[in-house]
């Protein structure tokens, strides 16, 4: 699992779109990773061992990021 666990897109957290790793979306695909790149965030999905870029959001949008935290 990557560094980002959940991303919320929108100016207001209550009405934002929320996407989490392991969430089932788009006809049985599973979100396998959320990546932060230089100018955007990318959501990757997988189905039948095929990984695809599903959504991208530029960094000028309102976002809230929840990171993975390992206390081990």
N, C-alpha and C positions, 0 to 999 in steps of 0.2 A: 504494500500500500504506500502511496506517495505521501508527501508532506501535507497536502490539503485534504481534509476529510469531507468538508461541506462548503458550498458557496451559495450565497443568497444574492440575487440580482434584483435591484430596484432601490429607489430612494427611501422607501419606508420598509423596515424589516417585516412588519405585520402583513403587508400586501405584496412583498417580494416573491419571486419564484425561487424555490429552494431545491438544490440538487445535492445529493449525498452519494459517496462511494457505496457500492452494493445496492443502490436503489434500482428497482426494475422500472424501465421506461420504454416507450416506443416499441410496442409489440413484442415484449419479452426480452429486450436487450437489457444488459446490466451495466451501470456506470462502473467502470473499472479504475478510472483515474481522473483527477482534476489537476491540470498543470497550469502553473503561472509562467508565462513567457515574457519577453521584453515588453511587448505592447498589448498583450491580450491574455485572457484566461481561456483554456480549452478543456472541454469535457469529452472524454473518450468512452465509448460504449463497446460491449462485446456480446456476440451471439454466435454460437457454433464455431468457437475458436477463432473468429474473425473480429479484429479490433478496428473500429472506425472513429474518426473525428466526428462528433455529433453536433456540438454547439461551440461557438466562440463568442466571447464578450470582450469588447475593448476596455482598456483600463480607465476610460473617461466616464464609464457608467458607475452608478452607485453600487458597490458590492460590500458584502460582509463575508469574511473568511473564517472558517473554523478549522484549526490545524489539528493533526494527530498529536497526541501527547502520550508518551510512553513513560510510565513511572517505574519500570523494572530496573 
